Amino acid sequence: MKTRKSLVVLGSICLISILSSLLFIAACVQPASAQPKTYEWRLQHMFPAGTGNDKFTKTFADRVLKMSGGRIKITVFGVNQLAPAAEMLTATAKGVIDLGYSFPPYHTGKIPATSFGGTIPYGFDNMGEVLIYYHPMGAEKILREEYAKQGVHLISISFATSDVPIFSKKPVRKAADFKGLKLRGVGLIGDVLKEAGAAPAFFSGPEIYPALERGVIDAAVWGDTQGCVDLGLHEITKYMIYPITTNYHDWYMRLDLWNALPDDLKEILTVATHAWSTYWAEYSDYAGWTARQKLVKERKFEVINLPPAEVAKMEGYAFALYDRLAAKDPATAKMVQLLKDLKALR
């Protein structure tokens, strides 16, 4: 009996030993773990190649490369190099561009609510209100749903700058002075100034200088002060006019490309674009304030701040327009209501 039990135990030990050996051998002959998939993308932004904004945007690609451990490699292109500025959203949906970094009102032909995605003239008193509106209050979520309908994922709306002046050949000291002023203005900026009597037109960044030089326009709203200096607008204007608006940009990519990404890379891109908002705002405002001071000292620029009573008139024009736009589009109506809710919280 003891012998039989011993044989059983010995057999069991041998079987376990054999199975362990087989498992060890199987582990040894298995192929090495697959390397994580890498991605190579083309990013187009809205700034002319070679400008300070172009160079600064390229550091975003460098940061993502490091954050992803080399898994995401981004080649950066300037405005119009892959697709016209006003067609970037469509180009992204078609795969011509993998990542877009631009100005939401460029997309109003496809998504009316993006009028409220890049600038809202006379809508905010400070940067904190902008961030509250888009993030905890949910304006960004509303826009993300609209982008998805176009086959594009909105990664984030990022705050860009609070330093957005009008560069003008003519002074504007009150709301009535906008009447007849020919200017470059996109989205709500152009629309609100039109309410005040201005004549807005669209030109991409590189086209603004020639339009000012030829007298096609008298003034331009394009972006932060440093960006306007990069375009040379200070060479043919005399005045900087405030306040108009704060400025914010959008980051987006093809929806199916986004959906196919692993969760960790989605998180990296989301965090990177939000962090970029901080980097950009710091860079933009500092560079803008420095450039403005230099223009005042060296080129005798006059900086005009509209008085409170005139700002109130412009705000009246703005919200009358916002109500009319809200009546035409459900998503826009949500954006306008959130804006009113924010004002009620002040």
C-alpha positions as semicolon CSV with decimal commas, in nm:
position;residue;x (nm);y (nm);z (nm)
1;M;0,000;0,000;0,000
2;K;0,279;0,231;0,092
3;T;0,460;0,146;-0,230
4;R;0,149;0,220;-0,436
5;K;0,104;0,556;-0,260
6;S;0,469;0,636;-0,310
7;L;0,439;0,559;-0,678
8;V;0,135;0,782;-0,708
9;V;0,313;1,066;-0,530
10;L;0,627;1,012;-0,738
11;G;0,420;1,007;-1,057
12;S;0,248;1,329;-0,958
13;I;0,580;1,496;-0,886
14;C;0,718;1,381;-1,221
15;L;0,406;1,505;-1,403
16;I;0,430;1,843;-1,235
17;S;0,799;1,856;-1,318
18;I;0,734;1,771;-1,682
19;L;0,453;2,029;-1,712
20;S;0,670;2,293;-1,551
21;S;0,950;2,218;-1,794
22;L;0,715;2,237;-2,089
23;L;0,577;2,571;-1,970
24;F;0,931;2,703;-1,923
25;I;1,030;2,592;-2,272
26;A;0,713;2,741;-2,421
27;A;0,789;3,072;-2,252
28;C;1,141;3,067;-2,387
29;V;1,040;3,004;-2,745
30;Q;0,758;3,263;-2,750
31;P;0,830;3,567;-2,969
32;A;0,948;3,882;-2,791
33;S;0,675;4,118;-2,677
34;A;0,552;4,338;-2,960
35;Q;0,686;4,692;-2,952
36;P;0,426;4,962;-2,883
37;K;0,278;5,105;-3,200
38;T;0,419;5,438;-3,311
39;Y;0,236;5,715;-3,493
40;E;0,365;5,974;-3,738
41;W;0,129;6,266;-3,791
42;R;0,114;6,590;-3,986
43;L;0,001;6,892;-3,789
44;Q;-0,099;7,214;-3,962
45;H;-0,150;7,533;-3,765
46;M;-0,279;7,874;-3,870
47;F;0,042;8,078;-3,855
48;P;0,279;8,155;-4,141
49;A;0,584;7,927;-4,145
50;G;0,893;8,084;-3,996
51;T;0,714;8,324;-3,760
52;G;0,761;8,320;-3,384
53;N;0,422;8,153;-3,341
54;D;0,525;7,881;-3,586
55;K;0,848;7,812;-3,398
56;F;0,669;7,809;-3,064
57;T;0,405;7,568;-3,193
58;K;0,681;7,325;-3,293
59;T;0,776;7,289;-2,929
60;F;0,434;7,126;-2,880
61;A;0,544;6,845;-3,110
62;D;0,865;6,809;-2,910
63;R;0,675;6,783;-2,581
64;V;0,434;6,520;-2,715
65;L;0,726;6,317;-2,847
66;K;0,881;6,313;-2,499
67;M;0,553;6,255;-2,313
68;S;0,468;5,959;-2,537
69;G;0,810;5,800;-2,504
70;G;0,872;5,847;-2,874
71;R;0,543;5,687;-2,982
72;I;0,396;6,004;-3,137
73;K;0,609;6,190;-3,392
74;I;0,455;6,509;-3,527
75;T;0,574;6,708;-3,828
76;V;0,452;7,067;-3,812
77;F;0,334;7,267;-4,115
78;G;0,242;7,636;-4,137
79;V;-0,084;7,781;-4,263
80;N;-0,183;7,686;-4,619
81;Q;0,105;7,438;-4,657
82;L;-0,128;7,136;-4,657
83;A;-0,469;7,302;-4,684
84;P;-0,616;7,656;-4,685
85;A;-0,684;7,793;-4,337
86;A;-1,061;7,802;-4,388
87;E;-1,065;7,438;-4,505
88;M;-0,859;7,276;-4,230
89;L;-1,150;7,100;-4,064
90;T;-1,258;6,932;-4,389
91;A;-0,895;6,848;-4,471
92;T;-0,863;6,680;-4,132
93;A;-1,178;6,474;-4,183
94;K;-1,038;6,360;-4,520
95;G;-0,697;6,269;-4,377
96;V;-0,499;6,542;-4,554
97;I;-0,413;6,671;-4,206
98;D;-0,383;6,444;-3,902
99;L;-0,384;6,715;-3,637
100;G;-0,524;7,065;-3,671
101;Y;-0,444;7,366;-3,454
102;S;-0,646;7,665;-3,566
103;F;-0,917;7,918;-3,496
104;P;-1,268;7,774;-3,447
105;P;-1,456;8,045;-3,645
106;Y;-1,278;7,918;-3,956
107;H;-1,526;7,629;-3,938
108;T;-1,854;7,821;-3,919
109;G;-1,954;7,705;-4,268
110;K;-1,972;7,352;-4,129
111;I;-2,041;7,422;-3,760
112;P;-2,225;7,749;-3,686
113;A;-2,159;7,717;-3,312
114;T;-1,785;7,757;-3,368
115;S;-1,854;8,129;-3,389
116;F;-1,852;8,095;-3,009
117;G;-1,542;7,877;-3,005
118;G;-1,264;8,121;-3,084
119;T;-1,363;8,467;-2,967
120;I;-1,668;8,617;-2,802
121;P;-1,632;8,995;-2,824
122;Y;-1,739;9,174;-2,507
123;G;-1,837;8,840;-2,353
124;F;-1,575;8,799;-2,079
125;D;-1,408;9,023;-1,826
126;N;-1,101;8,807;-1,770
127;M;-0,926;8,481;-1,855
128;G;-1,083;8,298;-1,560
129;E;-1,429;8,348;-1,707
130;V;-1,313;8,203;-2,039
131;L;-1,186;7,886;-1,870
132;I;-1,502;7,848;-1,661
133;Y;-1,724;7,888;-1,967
134;Y;-1,551;7,625;-2,178
135;H;-1,459;7,366;-1,919
136;P;-1,675;7,331;-1,603
137;M;-1,978;7,500;-1,762
138;G;-1,955;7,272;-2,066
139;A;-1,918;7,490;-2,377
140;E;-1,628;7,273;-2,494
141;K;-1,844;6,960;-2,464
142;I;-2,115;7,118;-2,681
143;L;-1,859;7,195;-2,950
144;R;-1,706;6,848;-2,929
145;E;-2,043;6,696;-3,017
146;E;-2,067;6,926;-3,321
147;Y;-1,714;6,846;-3,442
148;A;-1,791;6,474;-3,419
149;K;-2,076;6,518;-3,667
150;Q;-1,810;6,631;-3,918
151;G;-1,589;6,327;-3,856
152;V;-1,346;6,520;-3,637
153;H;-1,264;6,490;-3,267
154;L;-1,219;6,817;-3,079
155;I;-0,933;6,746;-2,838
156;S;-0,965;7,077;-2,659
157;I;-1,034;7,447;-2,675
158;S;-0,725;7,619;-2,544
159;F;-0,702;7,971;-2,411
160;A;-0,458;8,166;-2,627
161;T;-0,430;8,528;-2,516
162;S;-0,603;8,823;-2,357
163;D;-0,394;9,059;-2,570
164;V;-0,604;9,101;-2,887
165;P;-0,601;9,457;-3,028
166;I;-0,718;9,613;-3,351
167;F;-0,422;9,740;-3,553
168;S;-0,559;10,040;-3,739
169;K;-0,459;10,324;-3,968
170;K;-0,740;10,529;-3,819
171;P;-0,824;10,606;-3,455
172;V;-1,136;10,458;-3,295
173;R;-1,225;10,639;-2,973
174;K;-1,595;10,559;-2,949
175;A;-1,840;10,302;-3,085
176;A;-1,958;10,539;-3,357
177;D;-1,604;10,553;-3,502
178;F;-1,639;10,197;-3,627
179;K;-1,890;10,315;-3,884
180;G;-1,742;10,273;-4,230
181;L;-1,414;10,124;-4,104
182;K;-1,293;9,855;-4,345
183;L;-1,125;9,583;-4,145
184;R;-1,017;9,223;-4,140
185;G;-1,230;9,044;-3,882
186;V;-1,331;8,679;-3,860
187;G;-1,629;8,519;-3,690
188;L;-1,800;8,709;-3,412
189;I;-1,536;8,982;-3,417
190;G;-1,630;9,081;-3,769
191;D;-2,000;9,029;-3,703
192;V;-2,008;9,244;-3,388
193;L;-1,804;9,522;-3,548
194;K;-2,039;9,509;-3,845
195;E;-2,327;9,573;-3,602
196;A;-2,143;9,891;-3,506
197;G;-2,116;9,996;-3,872
198;A;-1,777;9,851;-3,975
199;A;-1,721;9,666;-4,304
200;P;-1,546;9,337;-4,219
201;A;-1,370;9,107;-4,465
202;F;-1,174;8,783;-4,438
203;F;-0,805;8,746;-4,526
204;S;-0,569;8,473;-4,407
205;G;-0,265;8,584;-4,210
206;P;-0,023;8,631;-4,502
207;E;-0,285;8,828;-4,698
208;I;-0,350;9,093;-4,434
209;Y;-0,040;9,308;-4,490
210;P;-0,099;9,349;-4,867
211;A;-0,464;9,432;-4,803
212;L;-0,366;9,707;-4,558
213;E;-0,091;9,830;-4,784
214;R;-0,324;9,863;-5,085
215;G;-0,596;10,030;-4,880
216;V;-0,841;9,742;-4,926
217;I;-0,882;9,755;-4,548
218;D;-0,805;10,021;-4,286
219;A;-0,759;9,792;-3,988
220;A;-0,722;9,430;-3,882
221;V;-0,798;9,201;-3,591
222;W;-0,585;8,889;-3,630
223;G;-0,451;8,773;-3,297
224;D;-0,204;8,875;-3,030
225;T;0,022;9,177;-3,063
226;Q;0,339;8,976;-3,127
227;G;0,167;8,778;-3,401
228;C;0,058;9,100;-3,570
229;V;0,411;9,235;-3,546
230;D;0,538;8,913;-3,704
231;L;0,309;8,990;-3,998
232;G;0,445;9,344;-4,019
233;L;0,111;9,513;-3,947
234;H;0,285;9,772;-3,728
235;E;0,469;9,902;-4,033
236;I;0,153;10,044;-4,194
237;T;-0,073;10,125;-3,896
238;K;-0,062;10,381;-3,615
239;Y;-0,313;10,272;-3,354
240;M;-0,386;9,976;-3,127
241;I;-0,744;9,967;-3,006
242;Y;-0,876;9,781;-2,699
243;P;-1,081;9,606;-2,573
244;I;-1,214;9,366;-2,832
245;T;-1,189;9,014;-2,705
246;T;-0,985;8,733;-2,566
247;N;-0,865;8,471;-2,812
248;Y;-0,878;8,090;-2,800
249;H;-0,782;7,814;-3,039
250;D;-0,887;7,456;-3,110
251;W;-0,697;7,128;-3,132
252;Y;-0,857;6,848;-3,331
253;M;-0,791;6,530;-3,526
254;R;-0,973;6,283;-3,749
255;L;-1,237;6,103;-3,542
256;D;-1,152;5,749;-3,649
257;L;-0,784;5,817;-3,584
258;W;-0,869;5,936;-3,234
259;N;-1,098;5,640;-3,163
260;A;-0,824;5,394;-3,263
261;L;-0,570;5,538;-3,017
262;P;-0,492;5,359;-2,689
263;D;-0,626;5,536;-2,382
264;D;-0,285;5,646;-2,258
265;L;-0,210;5,836;-2,580
266;K;-0,554;5,997;-2,574
267;E;-0,476;6,117;-2,224
268;I;-0,133;6,245;-2,330
269;L;-0,282;6,449;-2,615
270;T;-0,559;6,587;-2,394
271;V;-0,319;6,687;-2,117
272;A;-0,065;6,823;-2,363
273;T;-0,315;7,053;-2,535
274;H;-0,451;7,182;-2,204
275;A;-0,098;7,243;-2,079
276;W;-0,023;7,413;-2,407
277;S;-0,298;7,661;-2,328
278;T;-0,101;7,777;-2,026
279;Y;0,232;7,786;-2,210
280;W;0,081;7,976;-2,500
281;A;-0,102;8,233;-2,287
282;E;0,213;8,305;-2,088
283;Y;0,424;8,337;-2,401
284;S;0,165;8,534;-2,596
285;D;0,079;8,790;-2,331
286;Y;0,440;8,851;-2,229
287;A;0,558;8,881;-2,589
288;G;0,258;9,100;-2,672
289;W;0,303;9,340;-2,384
290;T;0,674;9,371;-2,462
291;A;0,605;9,435;-2,831
292;R;0,337;9,693;-2,748
293;Q;0,571;9,884;-2,519
294;K;0,834;9,887;-2,793
295;L;0,584;10,013;-3,052
296;V;0,478;10,298;-2,826
297;K;0,836;10,403;-2,753
298;E;0,996;10,351;-3,092
299;R;0,715;10,405;-3,343
300;K;0,496;10,643;-3,139
301;F;0,196;10,410;-3,156
302;E;-0,114;10,529;-2,976
303;V;-0,290;10,273;-2,759
304;I;-0,661;10,351;-2,733
305;N;-0,881;10,195;-2,465
306;L;-1,249;10,253;-2,526
307;P;-1,412;10,412;-2,220
308;P;-1,667;10,207;-2,018
309;A;-1,970;10,383;-2,168
310;E;-1,853;10,296;-2,520
311;V;-1,773;9,939;-2,420
312;A;-2,129;9,910;-2,288
313;K;-2,260;10,018;-2,629
314;M;-2,047;9,753;-2,799
315;E;-2,170;9,492;-2,555
316;G;-2,526;9,587;-2,647
317;Y;-2,449;9,531;-3,016
318;A;-2,285;9,201;-2,932
319;F;-2,563;9,043;-2,729
320;A;-2,835;9,155;-2,968
321;L;-2,642;8,968;-3,237
322;Y;-2,588;8,663;-3,014
323;D;-2,962;8,632;-2,955
324;R;-3,031;8,637;-3,329
325;L;-2,767;8,370;-3,393
326;A;-2,908;8,155;-3,112
327;A;-3,247;8,150;-3,286
328;K;-3,093;7,990;-3,594
329;D;-2,901;7,694;-3,451
330;P;-2,964;7,469;-3,147
331;A;-2,598;7,426;-3,054
332;T;-2,540;7,800;-3,081
333;A;-2,843;7,858;-2,857
334;K;-2,679;7,639;-2,591
335;M;-2,354;7,834;-2,618
336;V;-2,534;8,168;-2,583
337;Q;-2,737;8,048;-2,284
338;L;-2,420;7,935;-2,108
339;L;-2,274;8,280;-2,171
340;K;-2,578;8,442;-2,010
341;D;-2,559;8,198;-1,720
342;L;-2,197;8,298;-1,669
343;K;-2,283;8,668;-1,666
344;A;-2,549;8,595;-1,406
345;L;-2,284;8,438;-1,180
346;R;-2,069;8,753;-1,169
